[in-house]
Amino acid sequence: MEINWIIIGIVVAVVIVLVLFTAKKNLKEKKKLTDLLNNDFKKQDEDEPNPDNDAGER
């Protein structure tokens, strides 16, 4: 039985392309998630009283 190196080469090339594509897509999604989590909070408006710092003074 003879080994068909062309078929093996094609399969290996496709697997490498799929791994690289998946890794690149994963990095892109990780960056989007990191940005979302870092910017997902709302700053408290300055004119709103903070109940923790309010000692009944107005």
PDB file of N, CA, C, O and CB in Angstrom:
ATOM      1  N   MET A   1       0.844  -1.182   0.000  1.00  0.00           N
ATOM      2  CA  MET A   1       0.000   0.000   0.000  1.00  0.00           C
ATOM      3  C   MET A   1       0.890   1.246   0.000  1.00  0.00           C
ATOM      4  O   MET A   1       1.788   1.376   0.832  1.00  0.00           O
ATOM      5  CB  MET A   1      -0.961  -0.003   1.226  1.00  0.00           C
ATOM      6  N   GLU A   2       0.643   2.129  -0.907  1.00  0.00           N
ATOM      7  CA  GLU A   2       1.458   3.322  -1.073  1.00  0.00           C
ATOM      8  C   GLU A   2       0.808   4.502  -0.342  1.00  0.00           C
ATOM      9  O   GLU A   2      -0.410   4.674  -0.373  1.00  0.00           O
ATOM     10  CB  GLU A   2       1.650   3.647  -2.574  1.00  0.00           C
ATOM     11  N   ILE A   3       1.653   5.316   0.319  1.00  0.00           N
ATOM     12  CA  ILE A   3       1.160   6.481   1.039  1.00  0.00           C
ATOM     13  C   ILE A   3       0.966   7.616   0.050  1.00  0.00           C
ATOM     14  O   ILE A   3       1.868   7.944  -0.721  1.00  0.00           O
ATOM     15  CB  ILE A   3       2.133   6.894   2.175  1.00  0.00           C
ATOM     16  N   ASN A   4      -0.215   8.212   0.078  1.00  0.00           N
ATOM     17  CA  ASN A   4      -0.507   9.316  -0.814  1.00  0.00           C
ATOM     18  C   ASN A   4      -0.167  10.620  -0.092  1.00  0.00           C
ATOM     19  O   ASN A   4      -0.974  11.143   0.677  1.00  0.00           O
ATOM     20  CB  ASN A   4      -1.999   9.293  -1.272  1.00  0.00           C
ATOM     21  N   TRP A   5       1.032  11.136  -0.347  1.00  0.00           N
ATOM     22  CA  TRP A   5       1.533  12.307   0.372  1.00  0.00           C
ATOM     23  C   TRP A   5       0.780  13.582   0.010  1.00  0.00           C
ATOM     24  O   TRP A   5       0.708  14.514   0.810  1.00  0.00           O
ATOM     25  CB  TRP A   5       3.005  12.493   0.090  1.00  0.00           C
ATOM     26  N   ILE A   6       0.231  13.620  -1.175  1.00  0.00           N
ATOM     27  CA  ILE A   6      -0.521  14.814  -1.589  1.00  0.00           C
ATOM     28  C   ILE A   6      -1.771  14.975  -0.730  1.00  0.00           C
ATOM     29  O   ILE A   6      -2.058  16.075  -0.258  1.00  0.00           O
ATOM     30  CB  ILE A   6      -0.909  14.727  -3.088  1.00  0.00           C
ATOM     31  N   ILE A   7      -2.507  13.907  -0.526  1.00  0.00           N
ATOM     32  CA  ILE A   7      -3.732  13.950   0.294  1.00  0.00           C
ATOM     33  C   ILE A   7      -3.383  14.300   1.739  1.00  0.00           C
ATOM     34  O   ILE A   7      -4.063  15.117   2.360  1.00  0.00           O
ATOM     35  CB  ILE A   7      -4.486  12.586   0.237  1.00  0.00           C
ATOM     36  N   ILE A   8      -2.333  13.689   2.276  1.00  0.00           N
ATOM     37  CA  ILE A   8      -1.917  13.973   3.654  1.00  0.00           C
ATOM     38  C   ILE A   8      -1.504  15.437   3.788  1.00  0.00           C
ATOM     39  O   ILE A   8      -1.841  16.082   4.780  1.00  0.00           O
ATOM     40  CB  ILE A   8      -0.750  13.043   4.079  1.00  0.00           C
ATOM     41  N   GLY A   9      -0.786  15.964   2.811  1.00  0.00           N
ATOM     42  CA  GLY A   9      -0.369  17.371   2.824  1.00  0.00           C
ATOM     43  C   GLY A   9      -1.560  18.314   2.790  1.00  0.00           C
ATOM     44  O   GLY A   9      -1.580  19.313   3.510  1.00  0.00           O
ATOM     45  N   ILE A  10      -2.542  18.014   1.971  1.00  0.00           N
ATOM     46  CA  ILE A  10      -3.744  18.848   1.884  1.00  0.00           C
ATOM     47  C   ILE A  10      -4.507  18.840   3.207  1.00  0.00           C
ATOM     48  O   ILE A  10      -4.949  19.886   3.681  1.00  0.00           O
ATOM     49  CB  ILE A  10      -4.656  18.362   0.742  1.00  0.00           C
ATOM     50  N   VAL A  11      -4.658  17.669   3.790  1.00  0.00           N
ATOM     51  CA  VAL A  11      -5.376  17.556   5.066  1.00  0.00           C
ATOM     52  C   VAL A  11      -4.637  18.328   6.164  1.00  0.00           C
ATOM     53  O   VAL A  11      -5.265  19.037   6.950  1.00  0.00           O
ATOM     54  CB  VAL A  11      -5.537  16.065   5.472  1.00  0.00           C
ATOM     55  N   VAL A  12      -3.322  18.196   6.222  1.00  0.00           N
ATOM     56  CA  VAL A  12      -2.537  18.917   7.230  1.00  0.00           C
ATOM     57  C   VAL A  12      -2.651  20.422   7.017  1.00  0.00           C
ATOM     58  O   VAL A  12      -2.779  21.169   7.986  1.00  0.00           O
ATOM     59  CB  VAL A  12      -1.055  18.482   7.182  1.00  0.00           C
ATOM     60  N   ALA A  13      -2.608  20.874   5.786  1.00  0.00           N
ATOM     61  CA  ALA A  13      -2.733  22.306   5.491  1.00  0.00           C
ATOM     62  C   ALA A  13      -4.103  22.832   5.911  1.00  0.00           C
ATOM     63  O   ALA A  13      -4.194  23.923   6.474  1.00  0.00           O
ATOM     64  CB  ALA A  13      -2.505  22.570   3.991  1.00  0.00           C
ATOM     65  N   VAL A  14      -5.155  22.085   5.650  1.00  0.00           N
ATOM     66  CA  VAL A  14      -6.511  22.503   6.043  1.00  0.00           C
ATOM     67  C   VAL A  14      -6.627  22.568   7.557  1.00  0.00           C
ATOM     68  O   VAL A  14      -7.238  23.494   8.090  1.00  0.00           O
ATOM     69  CB  VAL A  14      -7.571  21.537   5.471  1.00  0.00           C
ATOM     70  N   VAL A  15      -6.054  21.603   8.250  1.00  0.00           N
ATOM     71  CA  VAL A  15      -6.110  21.603   9.716  1.00  0.00           C
ATOM     72  C   VAL A  15      -5.364  22.816  10.272  1.00  0.00           C
ATOM     73  O   VAL A  15      -5.847  23.459  11.204  1.00  0.00           O
ATOM     74  CB  VAL A  15      -5.510  20.291  10.287  1.00  0.00           C
ATOM     75  N   ILE A  16      -4.214  23.132   9.725  1.00  0.00           N
ATOM     76  CA  ILE A  16      -3.442  24.290  10.193  1.00  0.00           C
ATOM     77  C   ILE A  16      -4.222  25.580   9.950  1.00  0.00           C
ATOM     78  O   ILE A  16      -4.252  26.454  10.816  1.00  0.00           O
ATOM     79  CB  ILE A  16      -2.066  24.353   9.483  1.00  0.00           C
ATOM     80  N   VAL A  17      -4.847  25.706   8.792  1.00  0.00           N
ATOM     81  CA  VAL A  17      -5.645  26.904   8.488  1.00  0.00           C
ATOM     82  C   VAL A  17      -6.818  27.015   9.463  1.00  0.00           C
ATOM     83  O   VAL A  17      -7.111  28.110   9.943  1.00  0.00           O
ATOM     84  CB  VAL A  17      -6.165  26.863   7.020  1.00  0.00           C
ATOM     85  N   LEU A  18      -7.483  25.922   9.759  1.00  0.00           N
ATOM     86  CA  LEU A  18      -8.610  25.955  10.697  1.00  0.00           C
ATOM     87  C   LEU A  18      -8.162  26.344  12.105  1.00  0.00           C
ATOM     88  O   LEU A  18      -8.853  27.104  12.784  1.00  0.00           O
ATOM     89  CB  LEU A  18      -9.306  24.595  10.732  1.00  0.00           C
ATOM     90  N   VAL A  19      -7.027  25.837  12.543  1.00  0.00           N
ATOM     91  CA  VAL A  19      -6.519  26.182  13.871  1.00  0.00           C
ATOM     92  C   VAL A  19      -6.172  27.667  13.936  1.00  0.00           C
ATOM     93  O   VAL A  19      -6.514  28.336  14.911  1.00  0.00           O
ATOM     94  CB  VAL A  19      -5.282  25.325  14.221  1.00  0.00           C
ATOM     95  N   LEU A  20      -5.502  28.189  12.917  1.00  0.00           N
ATOM     96  CA  LEU A  20      -5.150  29.607  12.901  1.00  0.00           C
ATOM     97  C   LEU A  20      -6.397  30.492  12.852  1.00  0.00           C
ATOM     98  O   LEU A  20      -6.464  31.508  13.544  1.00  0.00           O
ATOM     99  CB  LEU A  20      -4.242  29.912  11.706  1.00  0.00           C
ATOM    100  N   PHE A  21      -7.378  30.114  12.041  1.00  0.00           N
ATOM    101  CA  PHE A  21      -8.622  30.871  11.940  1.00  0.00           C
ATOM    102  C   PHE A  21      -9.353  30.894  13.283  1.00  0.00           C
ATOM    103  O   PHE A  21      -9.841  31.942  13.706  1.00  0.00           O
ATOM    104  CB  PHE A  21      -9.528  30.271  10.850  1.00  0.00           C
ATOM    105  N   THR A  22      -9.427  29.754  13.947  1.00  0.00           N
ATOM    106  CA  THR A  22     -10.103  29.670  15.242  1.00  0.00           C
ATOM    107  C   THR A  22      -9.365  30.492  16.292  1.00  0.00           C
ATOM    108  O   THR A  22     -10.006  31.172  17.094  1.00  0.00           O
ATOM    109  CB  THR A  22     -10.214  28.208  15.697  1.00  0.00           C
ATOM    110  N   ALA A  23      -8.054  30.448  16.307  1.00  0.00           N
ATOM    111  CA  ALA A  23      -7.277  31.216  17.277  1.00  0.00           C
ATOM    112  C   ALA A  23      -7.452  32.710  17.056  1.00  0.00           C
ATOM    113  O   ALA A  23      -7.599  33.463  18.019  1.00  0.00           O
ATOM    114  CB  ALA A  23      -5.798  30.843  17.192  1.00  0.00           C
ATOM    115  N   LYS A  24      -7.437  33.151  15.799  1.00  0.00           N
ATOM    116  CA  LYS A  24      -7.611  34.574  15.494  1.00  0.00           C
ATOM    117  C   LYS A  24      -9.003  35.056  15.903  1.00  0.00           C
ATOM    118  O   LYS A  24      -9.148  36.136  16.475  1.00  0.00           O
ATOM    119  CB  LYS A  24      -7.382  34.833  13.994  1.00  0.00           C
ATOM    120  N   LYS A  25     -10.014  34.258  15.610  1.00  0.00           N
ATOM    121  CA  LYS A  25     -11.388  34.612  15.973  1.00  0.00           C
ATOM    122  C   LYS A  25     -11.537  34.650  17.496  1.00  0.00           C
ATOM    123  O   LYS A  25     -12.231  35.518  18.024  1.00  0.00           O
ATOM    124  CB  LYS A  25     -12.394  33.606  15.356  1.00  0.00           C
ATOM    125  N   ASN A  26     -10.903  33.733  18.195  1.00  0.00           N
ATOM    126  CA  ASN A  26     -10.960  33.700  19.653  1.00  0.00           C
ATOM    127  C   ASN A  26     -10.314  34.948  20.247  1.00  0.00           C
ATOM    128  O   ASN A  26     -10.856  35.521  21.192  1.00  0.00           O
ATOM    129  CB  ASN A  26     -10.270  32.438  20.189  1.00  0.00           C
ATOM    130  N   LEU A  27      -9.176  35.380  19.722  1.00  0.00           N
ATOM    131  CA  LEU A  27      -8.523  36.586  20.222  1.00  0.00           C
ATOM    132  C   LEU A  27      -9.387  37.824  20.000  1.00  0.00           C
ATOM    133  O   LEU A  27      -9.447  38.714  20.848  1.00  0.00           O
ATOM    134  CB  LEU A  27      -7.169  36.769  19.548  1.00  0.00           C
ATOM    135  N   LYS A  28     -10.054  37.868  18.850  1.00  0.00           N
ATOM    136  CA  LYS A  28     -10.924  39.003  18.541  1.00  0.00           C
ATOM    137  C   LYS A  28     -12.109  39.035  19.518  1.00  0.00           C
ATOM    138  O   LYS A  28     -12.467  40.099  20.024  1.00  0.00           O
ATOM    139  CB  LYS A  28     -11.429  38.921  17.070  1.00  0.00           C
ATOM    140  N   GLU A  29     -12.713  37.874  19.780  1.00  0.00           N
ATOM    141  CA  GLU A  29     -13.834  37.806  20.713  1.00  0.00           C
ATOM    142  C   GLU A  29     -13.389  38.131  22.134  1.00  0.00           C
ATOM    143  O   GLU A  29     -14.128  38.763  22.888  1.00  0.00           O
ATOM    144  CB  GLU A  29     -14.479  36.421  20.668  1.00  0.00           C
ATOM    145  N   LYS A  30     -12.181  37.701  22.503  1.00  0.00           N
ATOM    146  CA  LYS A  30     -11.660  37.993  23.835  1.00  0.00           C
ATOM    147  C   LYS A  30     -11.471  39.497  24.015  1.00  0.00           C
ATOM    148  O   LYS A  30     -11.779  40.042  25.075  1.00  0.00           O
ATOM    149  CB  LYS A  30     -10.329  37.253  24.070  1.00  0.00           C
ATOM    150  N   LYS A  31     -10.968  40.162  22.987  1.00  0.00           N
ATOM    151  CA  LYS A  31     -10.769  41.615  23.044  1.00  0.00           C
ATOM    152  C   LYS A  31     -12.111  42.329  23.165  1.00  0.00           C
ATOM    153  O   LYS A  31     -12.242  43.270  23.947  1.00  0.00           O
ATOM    154  CB  LYS A  31     -10.008  42.113  21.791  1.00  0.00           C
ATOM    155  N   LYS A  32     -13.105  41.892  22.401  1.00  0.00           N
ATOM    156  CA  LYS A  32     -14.425  42.512  22.477  1.00  0.00           C
ATOM    157  C   LYS A  32     -15.039  42.321  23.863  1.00  0.00           C
ATOM    158  O   LYS A  32     -15.635  43.246  24.414  1.00  0.00           O
ATOM    159  CB  LYS A  32     -15.352  41.930  21.401  1.00  0.00           C
ATOM    160  N   LEU A  33     -14.895  41.124  24.422  1.00  0.00           N
ATOM    161  CA  LEU A  33     -15.444  40.859  25.744  1.00  0.00           C
ATOM    162  C   LEU A  33     -14.726  41.677  26.806  1.00  0.00           C
ATOM    163  O   LEU A  33     -15.366  42.203  27.717  1.00  0.00           O
ATOM    164  CB  LEU A  33     -15.351  39.374  26.072  1.00  0.00           C
ATOM    165  N   THR A  34     -13.407  41.790  26.704  1.00  0.00           N
ATOM    166  CA  THR A  34     -12.641  42.585  27.658  1.00  0.00           C
ATOM    167  C   THR A  34     -13.062  44.048  27.606  1.00  0.00           C
ATOM    168  O   THR A  34     -13.247  44.677  28.648  1.00  0.00           O
ATOM    169  CB  THR A  34     -11.141  42.457  27.381  1.00  0.00           C
ATOM    170  N   ASP A  35     -13.214  44.592  26.405  1.00  0.00           N
ATOM    171  CA  ASP A  35     -13.662  45.977  26.261  1.00  0.00           C
ATOM    172  C   ASP A  35     -15.067  46.164  26.828  1.00  0.00           C
ATOM    173  O   ASP A  35     -15.346  47.165  27.488  1.00  0.00           O
ATOM    174  CB  ASP A  35     -13.630  46.396  24.786  1.00  0.00           C
ATOM    175  N   LEU A  36     -15.943  45.207  26.572  1.00  0.00           N
ATOM    176  CA  LEU A  36     -17.312  45.295  27.084  1.00  0.00           C
ATOM    177  C   LEU A  36     -17.323  45.288  28.603  1.00  0.00           C
ATOM    178  O   LEU A  36     -18.019  46.092  29.223  1.00  0.00           O
ATOM    179  CB  LEU A  36     -18.163  44.141  26.547  1.00  0.00           C
ATOM    180  N   LEU A  37     -16.562  44.391  29.204  1.00  0.00           N
ATOM    181  CA  LEU A  37     -16.555  44.290  30.663  1.00  0.00           C
ATOM    182  C   LEU A  37     -15.874  45.492  31.310  1.00  0.00           C
ATOM    183  O   LEU A  37     -16.257  45.897  32.408  1.00  0.00           O
ATOM    184  CB  LEU A  37     -15.861  43.007  31.097  1.00  0.00           C
ATOM    185  N   ASN A  38     -14.877  46.064  30.654  1.00  0.00           N
ATOM    186  CA  ASN A  38     -14.196  47.229  31.211  1.00  0.00           C
ATOM    187  C   ASN A  38     -15.016  48.498  31.089  1.00  0.00           C
ATOM    188  O   ASN A  38     -14.837  49.416  31.890  1.00  0.00           O
ATOM    189  CB  ASN A  38     -12.871  47.422  30.534  1.00  0.00           C
ATOM    190  N   ASN A  39     -15.906  48.582  30.117  1.00  0.00           N
ATOM    191  CA  ASN A  39     -16.666  49.808  29.870  1.00  0.00           C
ATOM    192  C   ASN A  39     -18.152  49.638  30.153  1.00  0.00           C
ATOM    193  O   ASN A  39     -18.957  50.443  29.685  1.00  0.00           O
ATOM    194  CB  ASN A  39     -16.471  50.257  28.438  1.00  0.00           C
ATOM    195  N   ASP A  40     -18.533  48.624  30.898  1.00  0.00           N
ATOM    196  CA  ASP A  40     -19.942  48.301  31.093  1.00  0.00           C
ATOM    197  C   ASP A  40     -20.543  48.983  32.326  1.00  0.00           C
ATOM    198  O   ASP A  40     -21.715  48.760  32.628  1.00  0.00           O
ATOM    199  CB  ASP A  40     -20.107  46.805  31.210  1.00  0.00           C
ATOM    200  N   PHE A  41     -19.794  49.787  33.028  1.00  0.00           N
ATOM    201  CA  PHE A  41     -20.335  50.418  34.213  1.00  0.00           C
ATOM    202  C   PHE A  41     -20.746  51.843  33.898  1.00  0.00           C
ATOM    203  O   PHE A  41     -20.191  52.481  33.003  1.00  0.00           O
ATOM    204  CB  PHE A  41     -19.319  50.391  35.355  1.00  0.00           C
ATOM    205  N   LYS A  42     -21.724  52.333  34.641  1.00  0.00           N
ATOM    206  CA  LYS A  42     -22.146  53.715  34.474  1.00  0.00           C
ATOM    207  C   LYS A  42     -21.569  54.522  35.617  1.00  0.00           C
ATOM    208  O   LYS A  42     -21.670  54.136  36.781  1.00  0.00           O
ATOM    209  CB  LYS A  42     -23.696  53.839  34.425  1.00  0.00           C
ATOM    210  N   LYS A  43     -20.967  55.638  35.275  1.00  0.00           N
ATOM    211  CA  LYS A  43     -20.462  56.516  36.315  1.00  0.00           C
ATOM    212  C   LYS A  43     -21.637  57.195  36.995  1.00  0.00           C
ATOM    213  O   LYS A  43     -22.658  57.488  36.372  1.00  0.00           O
ATOM    214  CB  LYS A  43     -19.476  57.561  35.737  1.00  0.00           C
ATOM    215  N   GLN A  44     -21.469  57.434  38.271  1.00  0.00           N
ATOM    216  CA  GLN A  44     -22.516  58.087  39.023  1.00  0.00           C
ATOM    217  C   GLN A  44     -22.487  59.581  38.701  1.00  0.00           C
ATOM    218  O   GLN A  44     -21.422  60.199  38.698  1.00  0.00           O
ATOM    219  CB  GLN A  44     -22.351  57.833  40.546  1.00  0.00           C
ATOM    220  N   ASP A  45     -23.651  60.152  38.433  1.00  0.00           N
ATOM    221  CA  ASP A  45     -23.722  61.576  38.148  1.00  0.00           C
ATOM    222  C   ASP A  45     -23.334  62.366  39.387  1.00  0.00           C
ATOM    223  O   ASP A  45     -23.587  61.941  40.514  1.00  0.00           O
ATOM    224  CB  ASP A  45     -25.131  61.970  37.670  1.00  0.00           C
ATOM    225  N   GLU A  46     -22.719  63.520  39.166  1.00  0.00           N
ATOM    226  CA  GLU A  46     -22.236  64.345  40.278  1.00  0.00           C
ATOM    227  C   GLU A  46     -23.378  64.971  41.075  1.00  0.00           C
ATOM    228  O   GLU A  46     -23.232  65.214  42.272  1.00  0.00           O
ATOM    229  CB  GLU A  46     -21.320  65.439  39.754  1.00  0.00           C
ATOM    230  N   ASP A  47     -24.518  65.236  40.422  1.00  0.00           N
ATOM    231  CA  ASP A  47     -25.600  65.890  41.134  1.00  0.00           C
ATOM    232  C   ASP A  47     -26.447  64.918  41.944  1.00  0.00           C
ATOM    233  O   ASP A  47     -27.293  65.350  42.726  1.00  0.00           O
ATOM    234  CB  ASP A  47     -26.468  66.627  40.166  1.00  0.00           C
ATOM    235  N   GLU A  48     -26.240  63.622  41.776  1.00  0.00           N
ATOM    236  CA  GLU A  48     -26.970  62.656  42.585  1.00  0.00           C
ATOM    237  C   GLU A  48     -26.284  62.507  43.936  1.00  0.00           C
ATOM    238  O   GLU A  48     -25.063  62.361  43.995  1.00  0.00           O
ATOM    239  CB  GLU A  48     -27.067  61.290  41.864  1.00  0.00           C
ATOM    240  N   PRO A  49     -27.049  62.541  45.018  1.00  0.00           N
ATOM    241  CA  PRO A  49     -26.418  62.350  46.330  1.00  0.00           C
ATOM    242  C   PRO A  49     -25.992  60.901  46.524  1.00  0.00           C
ATOM    243  O   PRO A  49     -26.700  59.974  46.131  1.00  0.00           O
ATOM    244  CB  PRO A  49     -27.376  62.771  47.457  1.00  0.00           C
ATOM    245  N   ASN A  50     -24.861  60.727  47.117  1.00  0.00           N
ATOM    246  CA  ASN A  50     -24.362  59.394  47.416  1.00  0.00           C
ATOM    247  C   ASN A  50     -24.880  59.010  48.791  1.00  0.00           C
ATOM    248  O   ASN A  50     -24.528  59.669  49.769  1.00  0.00           O
ATOM    249  CB  ASN A  50     -22.797  59.334  47.357  1.00  0.00           C
ATOM    250  N   PRO A  51     -25.701  57.973  48.909  1.00  0.00           N
ATOM    251  CA  PRO A  51     -26.287  57.632  50.218  1.00  0.00           C
ATOM    252  C   PRO A  51     -25.239  57.204  51.248  1.00  0.00           C
ATOM    253  O   PRO A  51     -25.490  57.304  52.450  1.00  0.00           O
ATOM    254  CB  PRO A  51     -27.309  56.518  50.050  1.00  0.00           C
ATOM    255  N   ASP A  52     -24.089  56.738  50.811  1.00  0.00           N
ATOM    256  CA  ASP A  52     -23.058  56.328  51.760  1.00  0.00           C
ATOM    257  C   ASP A  52     -22.357  57.536  52.377  1.00  0.00           C
ATOM    258  O   ASP A  52     -21.944  57.481  53.535  1.00  0.00           O
ATOM    259  CB  ASP A  52     -22.036  55.426  51.073  1.00  0.00           C
ATOM    260  N   ASN A  53     -22.220  58.612  51.629  1.00  0.00           N
ATOM    261  CA  ASN A  53     -21.526  59.803  52.107  1.00  0.00           C
ATOM    262  C   ASN A  53     -22.474  60.866  52.663  1.00  0.00           C
ATOM    263  O   ASN A  53     -22.023  61.860  53.232  1.00  0.00           O
ATOM    264  CB  ASN A  53     -20.709  60.393  50.990  1.00  0.00           C
ATOM    265  N   ASP A  54     -23.767  60.666  52.504  1.00  0.00           N
ATOM    266  CA  ASP A  54     -24.740  61.657  52.951  1.00  0.00           C
ATOM    267  C   ASP A  54     -24.995  61.464  54.446  1.00  0.00           C
ATOM    268  O   ASP A  54     -25.477  60.417  54.877  1.00  0.00           O
ATOM    269  CB  ASP A  54     -26.068  61.543  52.140  1.00  0.00           C
ATOM    270  N   ALA A  55     -24.664  62.485  55.220  1.00  0.00           N
ATOM    271  CA  ALA A  55     -24.856  62.406  56.670  1.00  0.00           C
ATOM    272  C   ALA A  55     -26.080  63.241  57.077  1.00  0.00           C
ATOM    273  O   ALA A  55     -26.117  63.798  58.174  1.00  0.00           O
ATOM    274  CB  ALA A  55     -23.580  62.898  57.425  1.00  0.00           C
ATOM    275  N   GLY A  56     -27.053  63.322  56.210  1.00  0.00           N
ATOM    276  CA  GLY A  56     -28.235  64.086  56.495  1.00  0.00           C
ATOM    277  C   GLY A  56     -28.052  65.564  56.236  1.00  0.00           C
ATOM    278  O   GLY A  56     -28.932  66.358  56.569  1.00  0.00           O
ATOM    279  N   GLU A  57     -26.941  65.953  55.655  1.00  0.00           N
ATOM    280  CA  GLU A  57     -26.663  67.373  55.395  1.00  0.00           C
ATOM    281  C   GLU A  57     -27.188  67.725  54.018  1.00  0.00           C
ATOM    282  O   GLU A  57     -27.024  66.974  53.055  1.00  0.00           O
ATOM    283  CB  GLU A  57     -25.136  67.688  55.501  1.00  0.00           C
ATOM    284  N   ARG A  58     -27.822  68.884  53.948  1.00  0.00           N
ATOM    285  CA  ARG A  58     -28.331  69.326  52.656  1.00  0.00           C
ATOM    286  C   ARG A  58     -28.114  70.763  52.478  1.00  0.00           C
ATOM    287  O   ARG A  58     -28.481  71.319  51.443  1.00  0.00           O
ATOM    288  CB  ARG A  58     -29.775  69.015  52.501  1.00  0.00           C
TER     289      ARG A  58
END
